[in-house]
Amino acid sequence: MDMRRGATCSAEVLSWGVIIAAALAGIAHGQMTRADYDRALGMQEKYRGLVDHAPDMPDWIEGTNHFIYRRSIVAAAGREAGHEFIWIDADTRASRPAFKEPLRRWLIP
């Protein structure tokens, strides 16, 4: 299995799921409009802050089977809301924070 395809699948499934849900809601009320599609696409951003660990698209490291992606962090139990970057080795499926703590604080607002 190509891990690159699997890594991008989560974000694609989320996007398509929102579009399909909006389409089904539109079918119940009649013809879909451009506004219906725009509203469905905007829902991902609207609810992103409510979903912990929602992934963004991965950035592959050229010449390797490694990638880095950003995921959301929801504020909870002494933890601030924001994002964290995760490094993945697609061959071994190993993962770890992409940056050491001091560097991460400097890079991530």
TIMI-2910 file (N, C-alpha, C, CB; in pm, 1 decimal, decimal comma, always signed):
<rs>
+----------+----------+----------+----------+----------+----------+----------+----------+----------+----------+----------+----------+------+
!      n_x !      n_y !      n_z !     ca_x !     ca_y !     ca_z !      c_x !      c_y !      c_z !     cb_x !     cb_y !     cb_z ! resn !
+----------+----------+----------+----------+----------+----------+----------+----------+----------+----------+----------+----------+------+
!    +84,4 !   -118,8 !     +0,0 !     +0,0 !     +0,0 !     +0,0 !    +88,2 !   +124,1 !     +0,0 !    -95,6 !     +0,4 !   +122,2 !  Met !
!    +55,8 !   +218,0 !    -81,1 !   +131,6 !   +342,3 !    -88,7 !    +89,1 !   +431,9 !    +27,8 !   +109,2 !   +414,0 !   -226,3 !  Asp !
!   +178,4 !   +456,0 !   +123,4 !   +145,2 !   +534,0 !   +242,8 !   +112,6 !   +678,8 !   +208,0 !   +260,6 !   +529,5 !   +342,7 !  Met !
!   +167,2 !   +729,5 !    +97,5 !   +135,9 !   +867,5 !    +59,0 !    -12,1 !   +881,1 !    +29,5 !   +218,7 !   +910,7 !    -63,3 !  Arg !
!    -66,0 !   +784,4 !    -38,3 !   -207,9 !   +788,8 !    -69,6 !   -291,4 !   +778,8 !    +58,1 !   -244,9 !   +675,8 !   -166,9 !  Arg !
!   -252,8 !   +690,5 !   +150,5 !   -326,2 !   +674,5 !   +275,3 !   -321,5 !   +799,2 !   +362,2 !   -271,6 !   +557,5 !   +352,1 !  Gly !
!   -208,4 !   +869,2 !   +360,0 !   -194,7 !   +989,0 !   +442,9 !   -284,5 !  +1101,0 !   +394,1 !    -50,2 !  +1035,9 !   +444,6 !  Ala !
!   -299,8 !  +1112,3 !   +264,4 !   -384,1 !  +1219,1 !   +211,9 !   -530,4 !  +1181,1 !   +215,7 !   -343,6 !  +1253,6 !    +70,4 !  Thr !
!   -558,2 !  +1054,2 !   +235,6 !   -694,6 !  +1003,9 !   +233,2 !   -780,5 !  +1066,9 !   +342,7 !   -694,4 !   +853,1 !   +247,9 !  Cys !
!   -727,3 !  +1086,5 !   +464,1 !   -805,5 !  +1141,7 !   +574,8 !   -862,2 !  +1278,6 !   +541,8 !   -720,3 !  +1150,7 !   +699,7 !  Ser !
!   -777,5 !  +1366,4 !   +490,4 !   -823,1 !  +1500,8 !   +456,5 !   -922,5 !  +1496,5 !   +342,5 !   -705,2 !  +1590,2 !   +419,8 !  Ala !
!   -899,0 !  +1409,8 !   +244,8 !   -990,7 !  +1398,4 !   +132,0 !  -1125,3 !  +1343,5 !   +176,6 !   -931,0 !  +1309,4 !    +23,2 !  Glu !
!  -1122,9 !  +1243,4 !   +264,6 !  -1247,8 !  +1185,7 !   +314,0 !  -1327,2 !  +1290,3 !   +390,6 !  -1219,9 !  +1063,6 !   +403,5 !  Val !
!  -1259,9 !  +1369,1 !   +474,2 !  -1327,6 !  +1474,7 !   +548,3 !  -1391,2 !  +1574,3 !   +453,2 !  -1230,2 !  +1545,9 !   +641,9 !  Leu !
!  -1316,9 !  +1620,1 !   +353,0 !  -1369,4 !  +1717,2 !   +256,8 !  -1486,2 !  +1659,6 !   +178,2 !  -1259,4 !  +1762,0 !   +161,1 !  Ser !
!  -1469,3 !  +1537,5 !   +126,7 !  -1576,9 !  +1476,4 !    +48,8 !  -1697,2 !  +1445,1 !   +136,0 !  -1527,8 !  +1349,3 !    -19,4 !  Trp !
!  -1674,2 !  +1406,6 !   +260,2 !  -1786,0 !  +1380,2 !   +350,1 !  -1872,1 !  +1503,2 !   +371,8 !  -1735,2 !  +1329,6 !   +482,9 !  Gly !
!  -1807,5 !  +1617,6 !   +386,9 !  -1881,7 !  +1743,1 !   +403,9 !  -1960,0 !  +1775,0 !   +277,6 !  -1786,0 !  +1859,6 !   +438,4 !  Val !
!  -1897,4 !  +1757,3 !   +162,2 !  -1964,6 !  +1787,5 !    +35,2 !  -2083,3 !  +1693,6 !    +13,6 !  -1865,2 !  +1776,0 !    -82,8 !  Ile !
!  -2065,0 !  +1565,2 !    +41,8 !  -2173,9 !  +1468,9 !    +23,5 !  -2288,5 !  +1498,2 !   +118,8 !  -2123,4 !  +1325,7 !    +44,5 !  Ile !
!  -2256,6 !  +1531,0 !   +244,8 !  -2361,6 !  +1564,1 !   +341,4 !  -2441,5 !  +1685,3 !   +295,0 !  -2300,8 !  +1590,7 !   +480,1 !  Ala !
!  -2371,4 !  +1784,6 !   +243,3 !  -2440,5 !  +1903,7 !   +192,9 !  -2524,2 !  +1869,7 !    +70,5 !  -2339,6 !  +2014,5 !   +158,7 !  Ala !
!  -2471,2 !  +1782,7 !    -15,1 !  -2545,3 !  +1743,6 !   -134,7 !  -2672,9 !  +1669,4 !    -97,4 !  -2458,1 !  +1656,4 !   -225,8 !  Ala !
!  -2662,5 !  +1577,6 !     -2,3 !  -2780,8 !  +1503,8 !    +40,4 !  -2884,0 !  +1596,4 !   +103,9 !  -2742,0 !  +1393,7 !   +138,6 !  Leu !
!  -2837,3 !  +1693,0 !   +179,6 !  -2930,2 !  +1790,9 !   +238,4 !  -2996,3 !  +1872,7 !   +128,2 !  -2856,4 !  +1884,7 !   +338,0 !  Ala !
!  -2919,1 !  +1906,1 !    +24,5 !  -2973,5 !  +1983,5 !    -87,8 !  -3074,6 !  +1904,5 !   -167,8 !  -2862,0 !  +2029,4 !   -179,0 !  Gly !
!  -3052,1 !  +1774,2 !   -183,5 !  -3144,8 !  +1690,4 !   -258,8 !  -3281,1 !  +1688,5 !   -190,2 !  -3089,5 !  +1547,1 !   -273,1 !  Ile !
!  -3279,0 !  +1686,1 !    -59,1 !  -3404,8 !  +1684,8 !    +14,1 !  -3485,3 !  +1812,4 !     -9,4 !  -3378,5 !  +1666,8 !   +162,6 !  Ala !
!  -3417,5 !  +1921,0 !    -40,7 !  -3485,9 !  +2049,0 !    -59,8 !  -3490,9 !  +2092,8 !   -205,9 !  -3418,0 !  +2155,6 !    +22,0 !  His !
!  -3433,5 !  +2016,5 !   -296,7 !  -3436,5 !  +2054,5 !   -437,5 !  -3297,0 !  +2062,2 !   -495,9 !  -3507,0 !  +2187,4 !   -454,8 !  Gly !
!  -3282,3 !  +2141,4 !   -599,4 !  -3158,4 !  +2152,5 !   -674,2 !  -3047,0 !  +2218,3 !   -591,5 !  -3182,3 !  +2231,7 !   -801,6 !  Gln !
!  -2924,4 !  +2160,7 !   -603,2 !  -2807,4 !  +2219,8 !   -536,6 !  -2768,9 !  +2348,8 !   -608,6 !  -2687,0 !  +2119,7 !   -534,6 !  Met !
!  -2720,0 !  +2443,0 !   -532,9 !  -2673,2 !  +2569,3 !   -590,6 !  -2525,9 !  +2587,6 !   -558,0 !  -2756,5 !  +2689,5 !   -537,7 !  Thr !
!  -2464,7 !  +2685,3 !   -621,2 !  -2324,7 !  +2717,8 !   -593,2 !  -2308,9 !  +2753,9 !   -445,1 !  -2275,9 !  +2834,8 !   -683,9 !  Arg !
!  -2405,7 !  +2823,9 !   -389,8 !  -2400,6 !  +2863,4 !   -248,7 !  -2399,6 !  +2740,2 !   -157,5 !  -2520,5 !  +2954,4 !   -213,9 !  Ala !
!  -2472,2 !  +2635,1 !   -197,2 !  -2473,0 !  +2511,0 !   -118,7 !  -2333,4 !  +2449,7 !   -114,5 !  -2573,9 !  +2409,7 !   -177,5 !  Asp !
!  -2267,0 !  +2444,9 !   -230,3 !  -2130,9 !  +2390,7 !   -235,6 !  -2033,9 !  +2476,6 !   -155,7 !  -2083,5 !  +2379,8 !   -380,5 !  Tyr !
!  -2044,1 !  +2607,3 !   -169,6 !  -1955,8 !  +2697,9 !    -95,7 !  -1975,1 !  +2681,7 !    +54,9 !  -1981,6 !  +2844,0 !   -137,0 !  Asp !
!  -2098,9 !  +2668,5 !    +96,9 !  -2127,9 !  +2650,8 !   +239,6 !  -2069,0 !  +2518,2 !   +289,3 !  -2281,4 !  +2655,1 !   +265,2 !  Arg !
!  -2082,2 !  +2412,0 !   +209,9 !  -2027,1 !  +2281,9 !   +248,2 !  -1875,2 !  +2287,9 !   +261,0 !  -2067,0 !  +2174,9 !   +146,1 !  Ala !
!  -1809,5 !  +2353,3 !   +167,4 !  -1664,1 !  +2364,6 !   +173,9 !  -1619,6 !  +2448,9 !   +292,3 !  -1610,2 !  +2424,0 !    +45,0 !  Leu !
!  -1697,1 !  +2549,0 !   +331,5 !  -1664,1 !  +2634,3 !   +445,1 !  -1683,5 !  +2566,6 !   +579,7 !  -1746,7 !  +2758,1 !   +440,3 !  Gly !
!  -1760,1 !  +2459,1 !   +582,4 !  -1785,7 !  +2390,4 !   +709,1 !  -1659,2 !  +2329,1 !   +767,1 !  -1890,8 !  +2282,6 !   +689,9 !  Met !
!  -1568,0 !  +2286,7 !   +680,9 !  -1444,1 !  +2225,8 !   +729,5 !  -1367,9 !  +2324,8 !   +816,5 !  -1356,0 !  +2178,9 !   +611,6 !  Gln !
!  -1352,9 !  +2446,9 !   +770,3 !  -1282,8 !  +2548,5 !   +849,2 !  -1363,4 !  +2587,5 !   +972,5 !  -1254,5 !  +2672,5 !   +763,7 !  Glu !
!  -1494,1 !  +2594,7 !   +958,0 !  -1579,6 !  +2634,8 !  +1069,8 !  -1566,1 !  +2539,3 !  +1188,1 !  -1725,4 !  +2641,5 !  +1024,9 !  Lys !
!  -1558,9 !  +2411,0 !  +1160,3 !  -1555,5 !  +2311,7 !  +1267,3 !  -1416,2 !  +2258,9 !  +1298,1 !  -1643,8 !  +2197,7 !  +1231,8 !  Tyr !
!  -1315,7 !  +2302,2 !  +1224,9 !  -1179,6 !  +2250,7 !  +1245,7 !  -1133,0 !  +2272,9 !  +1390,2 !  -1081,5 !  +2318,3 !  +1147,7 !  Arg !
!  -1163,9 !  +2384,5 !  +1450,0 !  -1120,2 !  +2412,5 !  +1586,8 !  -1186,5 !  +2325,6 !  +1692,1 !  -1146,0 !  +2555,2 !  +1618,9 !  Gly !
!  -1287,7 !  +2252,3 !  +1653,3 !  -1359,5 !  +2166,3 !  +1747,4 !  -1312,7 !  +2021,1 !  +1741,6 !  -1508,1 !  +2172,8 !  +1719,8 !  Leu !
!  -1230,5 !  +1989,6 !  +1642,3 !  -1184,8 !  +1851,8 !  +1622,9 !  -1038,2 !  +1841,4 !  +1663,0 !  -1204,6 !  +1806,5 !  +1475,3 !  Val !
!  -1009,4 !  +1756,8 !  +1759,1 !   -871,5 !  +1737,7 !  +1804,2 !   -799,2 !  +1646,2 !  +1705,6 !   -867,3 !  +1678,1 !  +1948,5 !  Asp !
!   -678,5 !  +1684,7 !  +1670,3 !   -591,4 !  +1608,4 !  +1580,5 !   -643,7 !  +1599,2 !  +1437,8 !   -572,3 !  +1470,2 !  +1634,7 !  His !
!   -720,0 !  +1697,9 !  +1391,5 !   -762,6 !  +1701,1 !  +1251,4 !   -640,1 !  +1729,8 !  +1165,2 !   -874,9 !  +1808,9 !  +1227,9 !  Ala !
!   -608,9 !  +1640,7 !  +1070,4 !   -485,8 !  +1657,5 !   +991,5 !   -501,8 !  +1753,7 !   +874,9 !   -440,1 !  +1524,1 !   +939,1 !  Pro !
!   -392,5 !  +1822,0 !   +842,1 !   -382,8 !  +1898,4 !   +718,2 !   -313,4 !  +1809,9 !   +615,7 !   -305,3 !  +2033,8 !   +739,2 !  Asp !
!   -298,5 !  +1859,4 !   +495,6 !   -231,5 !  +1783,5 !   +390,6 !    -84,6 !  +1763,0 !   +427,3 !   -244,2 !  +1855,6 !   +254,0 !  Met !
!    -29,0 !  +1645,1 !   +397,2 !   +111,1 !  +1617,8 !   +430,0 !   +207,0 !  +1686,1 !   +333,5 !   +136,4 !  +1468,2 !   +429,6 !  Pro !
!   +326,2 !  +1714,7 !   +380,7 !   +436,1 !  +1765,1 !   +298,4 !   +542,7 !  +1656,6 !   +296,8 !   +493,4 !  +1902,6 !   +353,3 !  Asp !
!   +561,5 !  +1594,9 !   +179,4 !   +659,6 !  +1487,4 !   +165,6 !   +799,1 !  +1544,3 !   +160,7 !   +632,3 !  +1403,9 !    +40,5 !  Trp !
!   +892,4 !  +1477,2 !   +225,5 !  +1032,8 !  +1517,6 !   +224,9 !  +1096,2 !  +1451,4 !   +103,2 !  +1107,3 !  +1477,0 !   +359,4 !  Ile !
!  +1139,5 !  +1533,7 !     +9,9 !  +1188,6 !  +1485,6 !   -119,6 !  +1298,8 !  +1381,0 !   -103,8 !  +1240,3 !  +1602,4 !   -202,7 !  Glu !
!  +1288,6 !  +1274,7 !   -183,2 !  +1389,5 !  +1170,0 !   -183,3 !  +1378,4 !  +1071,1 !    -69,2 !  +1522,6 !  +1231,2 !   -180,2 !  Gly !
!  +1273,7 !  +1081,8 !    +11,8 !  +1254,8 !   +990,4 !   +124,8 !  +1111,5 !   +939,0 !   +126,0 !  +1288,4 !  +1060,6 !   +259,0 !  Thr !
!  +1084,5 !   +848,9 !   +214,6 !   +947,7 !   +803,6 !   +239,5 !   +897,2 !   +862,3 !   +370,9 !   +940,5 !   +648,7 !   +242,6 !  Asn !
!   +937,9 !   +985,6 !   +397,8 !   +898,1 !  +1056,2 !   +519,6 !   +813,1 !  +1176,4 !   +480,7 !  +1022,8 !  +1100,7 !   +602,8 !  His !
!   +722,8 !  +1211,9 !   +570,0 !   +645,4 !  +1334,2 !   +549,7 !   +616,5 !  +1398,8 !   +683,8 !   +513,8 !  +1304,9 !   +474,3 !  Phe !
!   +580,0 !  +1524,8 !   +677,2 !   +541,5 !  +1602,7 !   +794,7 !   +401,9 !  +1656,5 !   +768,8 !   +643,8 !  +1719,3 !   +824,3 !  Ile !
!   +318,4 !  +1650,7 !   +870,1 !   +187,3 !  +1712,3 !   +857,7 !   +153,6 !  +1789,5 !   +984,3 !    +80,0 !  +1606,2 !   +829,2 !  Tyr !
!    +64,3 !  +1885,1 !   +968,5 !    +18,4 !  +1965,8 !  +1081,4 !   -118,0 !  +1913,0 !  +1123,6 !    +11,4 !  +2118,6 !  +1044,4 !  Arg !
!   -139,1 !  +1905,8 !  +1255,1 !   -270,5 !  +1866,4 !  +1304,5 !   -314,5 !  +1962,6 !  +1413,2 !   -268,8 !  +1721,3 !  +1357,5 !  Arg !
!   -444,2 !  +1973,1 !  +1428,7 !   -500,2 !  +2068,6 !  +1523,7 !   -491,6 !  +2014,3 !  +1666,3 !   -646,2 !  +2100,8 !  +1487,7 !  Ser !
!   -486,6 !  +2107,6 !  +1759,5 !   -492,3 !  +2074,7 !  +1901,6 !   -604,0 !  +2160,4 !  +1961,4 !   -352,8 !  +2100,3 !  +1974,2 !  Ile !
!   -699,2 !  +2094,9 !  +2022,6 !   -810,5 !  +2164,2 !  +2085,9 !   -771,5 !  +2196,2 !  +2229,8 !   -941,0 !  +2078,5 !  +2080,5 !  Val !
!   -805,6 !  +2315,3 !  +2277,1 !   -773,5 !  +2354,0 !  +2414,4 !   -846,3 !  +2261,8 !  +2512,2 !   -811,7 !  +2502,3 !  +2440,3 !  Ala !
!   -770,4 !  +2208,0 !  +2607,7 !   -829,6 !  +2121,2 !  +2710,3 !   -728,7 !  +2098,5 !  +2821,1 !   -875,4 !  +1985,6 !  +2649,8 !  Ala !
!   -776,6 !  +2088,9 !  +2941,6 !   -697,5 !  +2049,7 !  +3058,7 !   -556,7 !  +2108,3 !  +3060,4 !   -688,3 !  +1900,4 !  +3065,1 !  Ala !
!   -546,7 !  +2239,9 !  +3058,7 !   -417,6 !  +2306,3 !  +3067,5 !   -339,5 !  +2310,3 !  +2937,7 !   -336,0 !  +2240,3 !  +3169,9 !  Gly !
!   -398,4 !  +2268,7 !  +2831,5 !   -333,0 !  +2267,2 !  +2701,4 !   -393,9 !  +2376,9 !  +2615,1 !   -347,0 !  +2127,9 !  +2632,9 !  Arg !
!   -309,8 !  +2458,6 !  +2552,9 !   -359,4 !  +2565,2 !  +2466,1 !   -400,3 !  +2510,1 !  +2330,4 !   -253,3 !  +2674,2 !  +2448,7 !  Glu !
!   -499,7 !  +2573,0 !  +2269,3 !   -539,2 !  +2535,7 !  +2133,9 !   -430,8 !  +2579,6 !  +2037,2 !   -675,8 !  +2598,6 !  +2095,8 !  Ala !
!   -417,9 !  +2509,7 !  +1928,2 !   -318,5 !  +2545,7 !  +1827,7 !   -294,7 !  +2431,7 !  +1731,3 !   -188,1 !  +2585,8 !  +1893,8 !  Gly !
!   -169,7 !  +2414,9 !  +1693,7 !   -131,7 !  +2310,3 !  +1599,4 !     -1,0 !  +2246,3 !  +1644,1 !   -118,4 !  +2367,1 !  +1456,2 !  His !
!    +20,3 !  +2125,4 !  +1600,6 !   +148,0 !  +2060,1 !  +1619,7 !   +186,3 !  +1992,8 !  +1488,3 !   +142,4 !  +1957,4 !  +1736,9 !  Glu !
!   +314,7 !  +1975,6 !  +1467,5 !   +364,9 !  +1913,1 !  +1346,5 !   +417,2 !  +1774,3 !  +1381,7 !   +475,7 !  +1999,7 !  +1280,3 !  Phe !
!   +378,4 !  +1676,6 !  +1301,0 !   +414,2 !  +1537,3 !  +1324,7 !   +497,1 !  +1487,2 !  +1206,9 !   +287,1 !  +1449,2 !  +1345,0 !  Ile !
!   +608,2 !  +1417,1 !  +1236,8 !   +694,1 !  +1355,2 !  +1136,2 !   +656,5 !  +1208,3 !  +1127,4 !   +846,2 !  +1373,1 !  +1170,9 !  Trp !
!   +642,0 !  +1156,1 !  +1005,2 !   +603,7 !  +1016,2 !   +984,1 !   +704,9 !   +949,5 !   +891,9 !   +460,4 !  +1005,9 !   +924,7 !  Ile !
!   +745,2 !   +826,7 !   +926,6 !   +823,5 !   +741,4 !   +838,2 !   +723,3 !   +643,4 !   +777,1 !   +942,3 !   +666,5 !   +915,3 !  Asp !
!   +694,9 !   +658,9 !   +648,1 !   +592,6 !   +576,4 !   +583,8 !   +633,0 !   +429,3 !   +575,9 !   +564,0 !   +629,0 !   +444,5 !  Ala !
!   +762,4 !   +400,2 !   +575,3 !   +806,9 !   +260,4 !   +568,5 !   +780,5 !   +186,1 !   +698,6 !   +955,4 !   +254,0 !   +535,2 !  Asp !
!   +815,2 !   +247,0 !   +809,7 !   +801,9 !   +180,0 !   +940,3 !   +675,3 !   +221,5 !  +1015,3 !   +923,8 !   +210,0 !  +1026,7 !  Thr !
!   +609,7 !   +325,0 !   +966,6 !   +491,0 !   +383,6 !  +1031,6 !   +524,9 !   +447,7 !  +1165,8 !   +383,8 !   +276,5 !  +1051,8 !  Arg !
!   +651,0 !   +478,6 !  +1185,1 !   +692,9 !   +547,3 !  +1307,8 !   +650,6 !   +694,2 !  +1299,0 !   +848,1 !   +535,1 !  +1329,5 !  Ala !
!   +616,2 !   +749,8 !  +1411,8 !   +581,3 !   +891,9 !  +1416,0 !   +638,9 !   +954,8 !  +1541,3 !   +428,2 !   +911,6 !  +1411,1 !  Ser !
!   +663,0 !  +1086,0 !  +1532,5 !   +714,5 !  +1161,9 !  +1647,0 !   +689,9 !  +1309,0 !  +1618,5 !   +867,9 !  +1133,3 !  +1672,4 !  Arg !
!   +699,7 !  +1393,2 !  +1719,8 !   +690,6 !  +1537,2 !  +1692,8 !   +798,1 !  +1576,4 !  +1591,3 !   +706,3 !  +1620,1 !  +1824,6 !  Pro !
!   +763,1 !  +1661,9 !  +1498,9 !   +856,1 !  +1700,0 !  +1392,4 !   +966,8 !  +1791,5 !  +1441,8 !   +781,4 !  +1767,6 !  +1280,0 !  Ala !
!   +942,0 !  +1866,2 !  +1549,1 !  +1039,7 !  +1961,9 !  +1599,2 !  +1061,2 !  +1941,7 !  +1748,1 !   +994,8 !  +2105,7 !  +1570,7 !  Phe !
!  +1182,4 !  +1968,8 !  +1792,6 !  +1209,9 !  +1966,6 !  +1936,7 !  +1139,7 !  +2086,3 !  +2000,5 !  +1364,7 !  +1969,8 !  +1965,7 !  Lys !
!  +1110,7 !  +2075,7 !  +2126,0 !  +1030,0 !  +2176,1 !  +2195,9 !  +1076,0 !  +2320,9 !  +2176,6 !  +1029,6 !  +2145,2 !  +2341,1 !  Glu !
!  +1203,2 !  +2357,6 !  +2198,7 !  +1240,8 !  +2498,4 !  +2182,8 !  +1219,0 !  +2549,0 !  +2039,9 !  +1386,6 !  +2517,6 !  +2222,0 !  Pro !
!  +1250,9 !  +2467,8 !  +1941,5 !  +1231,3 !  +2507,1 !  +1802,4 !  +1082,9 !  +2516,9 !  +1770,7 !  +1299,6 !  +2407,5 !  +1707,6 !  Leu !
!  +1004,1 !  +2425,5 !  +1821,4 !   +859,0 !  +2424,5 !  +1796,7 !   +795,1 !  +2553,2 !  +1849,5 !   +792,8 !  +2300,5 !  +1863,3 !  Arg !
!   +836,5 !  +2597,5 !  +1966,5 !   +779,1 !  +2720,8 !  +2022,7 !   +813,2 !  +2841,8 !  +1937,3 !   +829,0 !  +2742,8 !  +2165,8 !  Arg !
!   +929,4 !  +2838,4 !  +1875,0 !   +969,3 !  +2949,6 !  +1790,2 !   +895,9 !  +2947,4 !  +1655,7 !  +1120,0 !  +2946,4 !  +1767,7 !  Trp !
!   +871,6 !  +2826,5 !  +1602,4 !   +809,6 !  +2813,5 !  +1471,0 !   +658,1 !  +2823,1 !  +1473,4 !   +849,0 !  +2684,0 !  +1410,0 !  Leu !
!   +595,7 !  +2777,3 !  +1579,8 !   +450,2 !  +2768,1 !  +1584,9 !   +395,9 !  +2878,6 !  +1676,9 !   +405,3 !  +2626,7 !  +1634,7 !  Ile !
!   +320,1 !  +2969,9 !  +1618,5 !   +266,5 !  +3079,1 !  +1701,8 !   +164,2 !  +3031,4 !  +1802,0 !   +204,3 !  +3185,3 !  +1614,9 !  Pro !
+----------+----------+----------+----------+----------+----------+----------+----------+----------+----------+----------+----------+------+
</rs>
